[in-house]
Amino acid sequence: MMDLEPHLLIVDDDERIRGLLQKFLMRNGFLVSAARDAAHARRILSGLEFDMIILDVMMPGEDGVSLTAAIRETSKTPIMLLTAKGETEDRIKGLEAGADDYLGKPFEPKELLLRINAILRRMPEKSEADLVPKVLNLGPIRYDIERGEMWQGDTPVRLTATENQLMKIFSACPGEAVSRAKLVEDLGRDRGQAQERAVDVQITRLRRKIEADPKQPRYLQTVRGAGYMLAPD
């Protein structure tokens, strides 16, 4: 079993509250991302999976109840709603939309922490296979591992068959160096220096598609004496 910090997404249009919650929850052992509104949250959720979403109900534009219902169409991620309204009708609307819990503002941070931990304890434990990310984020680029698709925003990035193979090899071990010889082997090529040089050429071409500055790569790095390493966000 992998021991990973739960990753929370906070969605709140109040910058002060958003910042305070983020700092408080990080101090209590969570990884925390934040979104300023529903549209921002949708963009983040399109590329990342979370252990829990903490969502303000009253926001400009799309409200939290509507966003909860939309998330529930494709995801079982636990959702806690935060709102200044305490009426029973509002709580019922949130729960009917698919929220797991509901906390009225103002609230004690410790109560929020207790409720988060209670919900996470009820969730089934994830296997190591479940914890492997399905989408890798490389700055503005995202790579869908299962589909073998790369996107920049809403625009597909075309990959050759070899480039896609390389992405799948690196995606299986993000943050770990893979030797040139191992890349040649996994690509199904004959061993030899000529093939290793051919891999170098493919790496250069792949960098042009994922790096802002291919000459100073941020995501597909050269590890001296060890090979190449994919370092996603």
Helices and strands as residue ranges (DSSP letters): E 7-11, H 15-27, E 31-35, H 38-45, E 52-56, H 64-72, E 79-83, H 88-97, E 101-104, H 109-122, H 128-131, E 135-138, E 141-144, E 149-152, E 155-157, H 161-171, E 177-178, H 180-186, H 193-210, E 220-223, E 227-230
